[in-house]
């Protein structure tokens, strides 16, 4: 395997319920796959060297001692003696060797795993890229193929390999990860275990030669393995676990038809329209989502047959662009404002709704009428509604100076 090149990451889900409140096809397919297919367990870490493979091999020995048929599909010890020692004594599949540029390239032998059909298959480095010409280009796709055929898999992954975190990791570390795993695939796991270690302890392991050879370790310490990078990656890892547990809770609520918004994770929705100060609402929602560490949504409802005030269309476009820049999931809906917002609130289990309101005059002078607010509060009594007033001074500008 190649030395450290900074390429490590995971994947995520689509919609949940349909418009009628029943589970969407994606949800039903995921549930069926959990019942009919193999089970997936993932050891997740903030960076190479935290001990994911070591922990996976430790568990394998425990299960083997308990009579479970455990087989190593592919494990790379990276020359670490402690990991290599744990690998000894475990049954292994022979690697699949493929010639590439005149050299043998070793990968997981998927067909041999299907013939062997162990109770648990160990597959290291989920984000690994297979040799060109393989039936599937990525190792996570091999694992998915095995899971659909009833093979239970235990694997390892570093958080920087998650597809959704690609830009964030690049901004933090300056390393553009090229081997990625879709968040949606990670979220199908039945168990995600974090192998946690402090940045200082990991850098100590690096200095002691327990992660990379000395020449590679020195370069890594001053680049990817800087304390700030590792601290940020550690926080991302914990957030991924929080999202996973939140998804499991949502699935539980759906499967047991439990209504309401359990606040295991806050979900903030900002409703904007073509009115002045729409960006003010987005900023307020962003601050609330940041403080609560919640999911951040922004929506706009287009009403058929009604054109936005042309004076404020540019403000609406700017507000939606700002929302995307701030990391919100932006949704443009069509239909009745009340019904669309309520359906969105129920579908996504929104816990906090941010809306604009003005007590000056009527009609376009108000973003949302009190009757709409009262109806939403009655329909979703567990949801908090935050009303943001408009400045009443003539000619007032928003925070950008416009």
N, C-alpha and C positions, 0 to 999 in steps of 0.2 A: 504494500500500500504506500501511497505517496506520503511524504512528510507533511507537517502542518501547513495548510494553505489558507486557513481562515474560512473554510467552507463548511459551515454547520447550521441547520434549521428545521419547523413543523407545519399543520393545515386546518380549515374550518367549515361550518355548516351553512346550509341554505335556509329556506323558509320553514316555518313550523306549522301553524294551522292554516287551513283554507279560509275563504271568506265567510263560510258558515260556521266557523269555530271548530270544525272537525280536523283531525290531523291531516297534514298535507301528504302527498305521495312520498316525498323525501323522508318524512318521519316514519311512515309505515315501512318503507324499504329498510331504513336503519334498524327498526325494531325486528323485522324479519331476519336481517343478517345477523343480529345478535343471538337470535334463537337458533337459526339453521346453520350458521357458519361457525368457523373456529373463533376462539377468544384471543384477544390481543392485549398484551401487557407491555407497557413502555417504561423504561428507566430513562428519565429526563434530567439533563444537567445543564448548567450555565455555560460550560466550556469543556474542551478535552481535558482529561486528567483528573476529573472530580471523583472517579471511581464507579462509573456506571457499569462497565463490563465486569469489573470485579464483583460488584453486588449481584449482577445477574448470574455469574458463575457460582457464587456462594449459594444462592437460592437453588440453583440446579443441583448442587451436591446434596442439599437438604432433601429435595424432592426425590432424587435418585435413591437416597437412603430409605425413603418412605415407600419405595416400590413403584414410583412413577417412571414411565418410560421417557426419559429425557435424552435428546440427541442434539449435538452441536451441528448446526447447519453451516454457519460461518462465524468465526470469531477472530478478531485481530488483536493480539496482545500488545502491538507496537513495541515489542522487545522488552516489556516490563516484566521482570522476573516474578513478582508476586502474582500477576495475572496469568503468566504462563504456567506457574505451579498449580493454580486452581483449575486450569484447563485440563491438566493431566487427570486421567481416571474417568473422564466423561466420554461416552460413545460419540463418535463423529462420523459425519458423511464425508466422503472424499470430495474435494472441491472440483468444480467443473473447470477444466483448463481449455482456454481458447487462445489460439495464436493471434497476436496483434502486433504489427510492426516488427515481426521477427522474434517476439518474446512471448512466453506463455502467460496468459492473464487468468488469474483464479477468481471465480465467482461462485455464488451459491448454486448448487445443482438442484433446481426446483423439481425436475422430474424424479430424481432419486429420492427427494423428500416425500413426494407423493406415493412412490412405491413403498417406502419404508413406513410411512404413516405413524410417526411417534406420537405419544400423548402430548409432548411439548417439544417444539423446535426452537433452538436459540439462533437468532439472526442478528448479528452485531451491525451497527452503523446503518440505520434505516435510510439515511439520505444518500447513500453511496450510489455513484453512477456506474451502470454496467458497461461492459466492453461493447463498442459499436457493433451492431449486427445481432445483438441478443434479442430474444423474443420480446422482452420488455426493457425499455431504456433505463429504468431506475429500480433500485432494490425495493423501495416501498411498494412498487407495482407487483414485484414478485411476491411480497408478503401478502398483498391484497388478493392475489391469485390463489395463494395457499389457503388463506382464511375462507374464501368462498367455497373451497373444497373440503372444509371441515378440519383443517390443521390448526392447532393452537400454537401461537407464536409469542415468544418473549424477545423484545428487541431494545435497542438503545438509541438515543437521539440527543443532540445538543440543541438548545433553544434557538440558536442563530440560524438553524436550517429551516425554520418555519417560514412558509411562503409569505404570510401576512406581515412578518417582521423584517422582510428583506430591506426595505427602505430605511426602517428605524435602525437596524444593525449597521447599515452603511453609513448613516449620519453619525452614529456614535463612535464607530471604530475605524471608518475609512476603508473597510474591507467589504467588497461586493461578493456576497455568497452566491455561488452558482449551482450548488447541489441543494435542492429544496424539496420539502415534503408539504403537500397541501394540508392546511389546518383541518379540513373536513375529515381527512383520513385519521389524523391523530385523535379527533373527537369521537371516533368509532371505537376506541379502546375501552375495554372493560375495566382497566386499572392503569393509572399513571402514577408512578412513584418518582418523587424528586430525590435526587442524590445531591444534598445541599452541602456546601462548604464555603467558608468565608473567603473573600478575595485574598486576604493576607495568607491564609493557610494554603491556598492554591498556588500563590506565587512562591511560597516556601517549598512546596513540592516541585515546582518548576526549577528552582535553584538547586535542589537536591538530585536532579536528574531523573525524577520519577515520572516525568511527563514526556519530555523530548531529549534527544542527545544534546550535549552542551552547546554545540554551535547553533542548533536550531532554537534551543531554549533561550539563548542570549538575545537573539533577534525577536523572538516572540514576546519576551518580557518587556521590551521597549515599544512594542506595537500593540498587538491584539490583547496581550495580557497585562496592560496597564490597569492600575487599581480602579480608576474611574470606569473603564470599559467593563471590568468584571462586576463592579457594583451594579451598573445599569443592566447587565445581562442577568444578574441574579434577580433583580426586581422583575424583569420581563418573565423569567421562569416562574416566579410566584404568581404573576398575573395570569399566565397560561393555565396554571393549575386552578386558579380561582374561576376562570372561564369554563374550564372542564367541569368542575363541581357544580357551577351554576347551570350548565347544560344538563347535567344529570338530574338536578332538582327540577328543571323545567320538564324533562321527559317524565319524571315521576308524577308531577302535577297533571300533565296531559293524560298519562295512562290511567290515572285514578280519577280523572274528571274532577279535579279539585280546582275551584274557581278562586279568583283573587290574585293579588300580587304579593307573594312572599318576598321579603326584603333580604334574601341571601345576597343579592347583588342589585344595586340601584340601577334603574333605567330611566334616563331623562329624555323627554321629547320636547322640542321647541316647535311650536306651530307658527309659521310666518305667512304673511300675505303681502300683496303689493301695496304697501303702506310706508310712510316715512318711519325711520328708526327701526326697520326690520333687523339691521345689523346689531342694534342694541340688544334685541332679544337673543340673537345668536350668542353674543358675548356673555350675556347673563347665564344662558344655559350652559355654555362652556365652563364658566367658573363654577357653577353648581356641580356639573359632571366631574370636574377635576377635584373638587373638594370631597365629593362622595365616592370618587374612584369608580364611577358608574359608566354604563354604556351610554353613548351620546347619539341621539337621533334628531334630525331636523326634517320637518315635512312642510309641504305647501300643497293646498287643495285647490285644484282648478275646477271652477263651477261651469258646467256646460251652458253655453248661451250668454255667458257674462264675461266681458273683456275687462282685464285689469285697467285701472286708471293709468293712462300712458305716462303721466307725470312721475309715477313711482315704479314703473316696470324695471328701470335701471337699478333702483334700490333693491328690488326683489332679487334680481340677478346677482347683484353684489353680495347680498346676504347669503344666498345659496353657495356662491363661490367661497365666501369667508368660512362657511360651515365646513366645506370640504377641506379647506386649508387647515382648519382646526381639528380635523380627524373625525368629523361627524359622519354618520351614515345618512345620506340625503335621499329623501323620498318625495317624488312629485306624484300626487294622487289625483284622481278625477271623480267628481260626483258631489253629493251634498256634503257641506263642510262638517256638520255634526256627525252624520253617519260614518264618514270616512275617518274622522279623528277618533271616534269611539271604537270603530273596528280595529284601527291601528293600535289603540291603547290596550284593547283586550287581546289582540293577537300577539303583541310583543310584551305583554304584562308590564306596561309602563308604570313606574312608581311616582314619577314627578313630571308634571306637565307645566311648561312655561308658555304663557300666552300674553299678548299685549292687549291693553284695554285703555280707553280714554273716556273720561266722563264728560268731555266737551261735545255738546251737540248730539247728533244722531247720524244714521246712515254711514257714509265713509269716514266720518269723524271718529268712529269706533272700530277697532280691529275685531273685537268679538263682543256681541251683546251680552248683558247679564243673563238673559234667558238661556243662551247657549252654555254659559259657564255653569249655571244651576243644573241644567240637564246632564252635563258631563259629570258633575259631582254626584248627582243622584245615581247615575248609571255605574260609576266607578268610585264608590265611597272610600275605598282604601287608598286611592291615589291623592297625592298632594298637588294642589294647583297653585302655581306662582304667577301672580299678575304683575306685569311690568307696565307702569304708566308712561305716557308720552310727555315730554316737556311741553309746558303750556305757553312758553314765551314765544311770541311771534318771531319767525326767522331763526329759531334755535337750530343749532347744528349738532350732529352726532359727534362721537369721540374722534372720528377721523378728520373733523374740521369741515365736512361737507354740509 
